[in-house]
């Protein structure tokens, strides 16, 4: 039986293994049935019996998997599988059973809690969010004085690096890689507080107190869970949304407000469903929810500074401007 209980992205997760970086705790009695998570240590079979490859559509299910590939494999409307291959062979799989709300993680060899948590947060839990009708964005969430600022950006743009800079300024990580929005679009749920950033960059920002970690699928990383977020805070009201723009030639530019169609497109660019397919009905709901969120919450674009000193100055500006970014009291 599962002997650990966690809260992440609005869900209670009962797990028989440690999930590093996820806040522990139980949900109020009114919550839905908790997700059940287990790990099986055995060889992953590829290709699976039956079912079809949903993504990538061009993949030959009978050929070896390309390296660094994540495959979505659909058996029936109630069962979805992910297969991850890092060296041409499937090393992990995740089965989501929608009927009994269970998640089974199968791996060829023992994996550490950090890597297991990594796979659970992205893409599995966002998948559940979308299936349950909640909007999810690919972005970091910062706790600034009890309110959330969501930082959106493409992979490699520096979301986690900016998180580290916010930590240095006394803020906290509310969710490191996924912004799971509540159904009423008023708040964002708490997720993992463990940073995954390149070692040289993180060292320059955070200094001491970080442990080196080197997953098999990535560059050497530094990770830290030096979050100061109060325990038990499951969600935060959304104050503002920032979109990271490409590198700027200006040493330390300010924030620029994005309104109307531009704000909507800023959110649609970072829907987590862009990476992992979901049914058409879910995509339609996401489009409507993202449009409504852009109308209710102020959206800003921030030009990513080229150097760490300018990054710190930019973070100072975000903190200083928080009170003038917009009033979320009207969001019910």
C-alpha positions in Angstrom: 0.0 0.0 0.0 1.2 3.5 -0.7 2.9 4.9 2.4 3.5 8.5 1.3 1.1 11.3 0.5 2.0 14.4 -1.5 0.3 17.5 -2.9 1.2 18.8 -6.4 -0.6 20.8 -9.0 -3.9 20.6 -7.1 -3.8 16.8 -6.7 -3.3 14.5 -3.8 -0.8 11.7 -4.7 -0.5 8.5 -2.8 2.8 6.9 -3.6 4.9 3.9 -2.6 8.1 5.7 -3.4 9.7 9.0 -2.4 8.9 11.9 -4.8 11.6 14.4 -4.2 10.8 18.1 -4.4 7.0 17.6 -4.0 5.3 19.0 -0.9 3.9 16.4 1.4 0.4 16.7 2.8 -3.2 15.6 2.4 -6.1 17.2 0.7 -9.4 18.5 2.2 -12.2 16.0 2.3 -13.9 17.6 -0.7 -11.1 16.8 -3.1 -11.5 14.2 -5.8 -10.1 10.7 -5.4 -6.3 10.8 -5.0 -4.1 9.7 -7.8 -2.2 6.5 -6.9 1.4 6.2 -8.0 3.7 3.2 -8.0 7.0 2.1 -9.6 7.8 -1.3 -11.1 11.4 -2.3 -11.6 11.4 -4.4 -14.7 12.4 -4.2 -18.4 10.2 -2.1 -20.6 8.6 -3.9 -23.5 8.7 -2.2 -26.9 6.6 -2.1 -28.9 3.6 -2.8 -26.6 0.9 -5.2 -27.6 -2.0 -3.4 -29.3 -2.6 0.3 -29.4 -1.3 3.0 -31.6 1.4 5.6 -31.5 -0.3 9.0 -31.0 2.9 11.2 -31.0 5.2 11.5 -32.9 2.8 10.5 -35.7 5.7 9.6 -38.1 7.3 7.1 -35.6 7.6 3.5 -36.8 6.4 1.5 -33.8 8.5 -1.5 -34.9 11.8 0.3 -35.2 14.2 1.2 -32.4 13.3 4.5 -30.7 15.4 7.5 -31.5 17.5 8.8 -28.6 16.0 11.4 -26.4 12.5 10.6 -27.5 9.2 10.7 -25.6 6.5 8.6 -27.2 2.7 8.8 -26.4 1.1 5.4 -27.0 -2.7 5.1 -26.7 -4.3 1.8 -26.0 -7.9 2.9 -25.5 -9.7 6.0 -24.2 -9.0 4.9 -20.6 -5.3 4.0 -20.9 -2.4 6.2 -22.1 1.2 5.2 -22.0 4.4 7.3 -22.3 7.7 5.7 -23.3 11.0 7.5 -22.8 14.1 6.6 -24.7 17.5 8.2 -23.9 19.9 5.9 -25.8 17.8 4.3 -28.5 16.2 1.8 -26.1 13.1 2.4 -24.0 14.3 2.8 -20.5 11.1 4.0 -18.8 7.3 3.9 -19.4 4.4 5.6 -17.6 0.9 4.2 -17.8 -2.0 6.5 -17.0 -5.2 4.6 -16.2 -8.0 7.1 -16.3 -10.6 4.8 -15.0 -9.0 4.1 -11.6 -6.8 7.2 -11.6 -3.6 5.2 -11.2 -0.1 5.9 -12.6 2.4 3.1 -13.0 6.0 4.0 -13.7 8.0 1.1 -15.1 11.8 1.3 -15.5 14.5 -1.1 -16.5 16.7 -0.2 -13.6 16.3 1.6 -10.3 15.9 5.4 -10.7 16.6 8.0 -8.0 13.7 10.0 -6.5 14.7 13.2 -8.3 14.3 11.6 -11.8 11.1 9.8 -10.9 9.6 13.2 -9.7 10.9 14.8 -12.9 8.9 12.4 -15.1 5.8 12.7 -12.9 5.7 16.4 -13.0 6.3 16.7 -16.7 4.3 15.5 -18.5 2.2 13.2 -16.4 0.5 15.5 -13.9 -0.1 18.2 -16.6 -1.9 15.5 -18.6 -4.2 14.8 -15.7 -4.8 18.6 -15.3 -5.9 18.9 -18.9 -8.1 15.8 -18.8 -9.8 17.3 -15.7 -10.4 20.5 -17.5 -7.8 22.7 -16.0 -5.4 25.0 -17.9 -1.7 24.3 -17.6 1.1 26.4 -18.9 4.8 25.6 -19.4 6.3 28.1 -16.9 7.8 28.7 -13.5 5.8 30.2 -10.7 7.3 32.5 -8.1 5.9 33.3 -4.7 6.4 37.0 -4.0 4.8 37.9 -0.7 2.0 35.4 -1.0 1.1 36.2 -4.6 2.1 34.4 -7.8 4.0 35.7 -10.7 4.1 33.2 -13.6 7.2 33.2 -15.8 6.6 31.7 -19.3 9.4 30.8 -21.7 10.4 28.2 -24.3 12.8 25.4 -23.2 16.2 26.7 -22.5 15.1 30.3 -22.2 16.1 30.5 -18.5 13.0 30.0 -16.4 14.8 28.0 -13.8 17.7 30.4 -13.8 15.3 33.3 -13.1 13.8 31.2 -10.3 17.3 31.0 -8.8 17.7 34.8 -9.0 14.3 35.2 -7.3 15.4 32.9 -4.5 18.5 35.0 -4.0 16.2 38.0 -3.5 14.2 36.2 -0.8 11.3 34.9 -2.9 10.2 31.3 -3.1 9.5 28.7 -5.8 5.9 27.8 -5.9 6.2 25.5 -9.0 9.4 25.0 -10.9 8.3 24.0 -14.4 4.5 23.8 -14.6 1.8 26.4 -14.0 -1.4 24.6 -13.2 -4.3 27.1 -13.1 -7.4 26.6 -11.0 -10.7 26.1 -12.8 -11.8 29.7 -11.9 -8.6 31.1 -13.3 -7.9 32.9 -10.0 -5.0 31.0 -8.6 -2.1 28.7 -9.5 -1.4 25.4 -7.7 1.9 24.5 -6.0 4.3 22.1 -7.7 7.9 20.9 -7.4 10.3 23.2 -5.6 13.5 21.6 -7.0 15.4 23.6 -9.6 17.0 22.0 -12.6 19.5 24.4 -14.1 23.0 24.2 -15.6 25.7 24.1 -13.0 27.8 27.1 -14.1 24.9 29.5 -14.2 23.4 28.3 -11.0 26.7 28.6 -9.1 27.1 32.2 -10.2 23.6 33.1 -8.9 23.1 30.9 -5.8 26.6 30.2 -4.5 26.8 27.6 -1.7 24.3 25.1 -0.6 23.5 23.4 -3.8 24.0 19.7 -4.6 25.3 18.5 -8.0 23.1 16.2 -9.8 23.7 14.5 -13.2 20.7 12.7 -14.7 21.4 10.4 -17.6 19.3 12.4 -19.9 20.7 15.9 -19.4 23.7 18.1 -18.9 25.2 18.3 -15.4 22.6 20.1 -13.3 22.5 21.8 -9.9 19.4 21.3 -7.8 18.1 23.1 -4.8 14.9 23.1 -2.8 15.8 26.2 -0.8 12.2 27.4 -1.1 10.8 29.6 1.7 7.2 28.9 0.8 5.0 28.2 3.8 4.1 24.6 4.3 0.5 23.8 3.4 0.0 26.7 1.0 -1.7 24.8 -1.8 -2.4 27.7 -4.2 -1.6 31.4 -4.6 -3.6 34.2 -6.3 -2.1 35.2 -9.6 -0.7 38.7 -9.7 0.9 38.8 -13.1 2.3 36.7 -16.0 5.7 37.4 -17.6 6.8 36.0 -20.9 10.5 35.7 -21.5 11.5 37.2 -24.8 14.8 36.3 -26.7 18.1 37.9 -25.6 18.2 41.6 -25.7 21.0 44.0 -26.6 19.9 46.3 -23.9 21.8 45.6 -20.6 18.8 45.9 -18.3 15.5 46.6 -20.0 12.3 47.1 -18.2 8.9 45.3 -18.4 6.6 46.0 -21.3 2.8 45.4 -21.0 1.3 43.1 -23.6 -2.4 43.5 -24.2 -5.3 42.3 -26.3 -4.4 39.8 -29.0 -0.7 39.9 -28.0 -1.5 38.8 -24.4 -3.6 35.9 -25.6 -0.9 34.7 -28.0 1.7 34.9 -25.2 -0.3 32.3 -23.3 -1.2 30.2 -26.2 2.5 29.8 -27.1 3.1 28.1 -23.8 0.2 25.7 -23.5 1.7 22.4 -22.2 -0.6 20.5 -24.7 1.7 21.8 -27.5 4.2 19.2 -26.4 1.9 16.4 -25.5 -1.3 15.7 -27.5 -4.7 15.7 -25.9 -8.2 15.2 -27.4 -9.6 18.0 -29.6 -12.3 18.9 -27.0 -9.6 19.5 -24.4 -7.6 21.7 -26.8 -10.7 23.8 -27.4 -11.3 24.2 -23.7 -7.6 25.3 -23.2 -7.9 27.9 -25.9 -11.0 29.4 -24.3 -9.4 29.3 -20.8 -6.2 30.9 -22.0 -8.1 33.7 -23.7 -10.1 34.4 -20.6 -7.0 34.3 -18.4 -5.3 36.9 -20.7 -8.3 39.2 -20.3 -8.2 39.0 -16.5 -4.5 38.9 -15.5 -1.9 41.5 -16.7 0.6 40.0 -19.1 4.1 41.5 -19.5 7.1 40.7 -21.8 10.5 40.8 -20.3 13.6 40.8 -22.4 16.1 38.3 -21.1 19.3 40.0 -20.0 22.6 38.7 -21.3 24.5 38.7 -18.0 23.8 37.7 -14.4 24.2 41.2 -13.0 21.5 42.5 -15.3 19.3 39.4 -14.4 19.4 40.4 -10.8 18.4 44.0 -11.7 15.5 42.7 -13.7 14.3 40.5 -10.9 14.5 43.6 -8.6 12.3 45.5 -11.1 9.7 42.6 -11.1 9.5 42.6 -7.3 9.3 46.4 -7.2 6.7 46.6 -9.8 4.5 43.8 -8.4 2.2 46.2 -6.6 1.5 48.2 -9.8 1.2 45.2 -12.2 -2.5 44.8 -11.7 -5.2 44.1 -9.1 -6.4 40.5 -9.0 -9.1 41.2 -6.4 -11.7 41.2 -9.1 -10.9 37.6 -10.0 -13.3 35.4 -8.3 
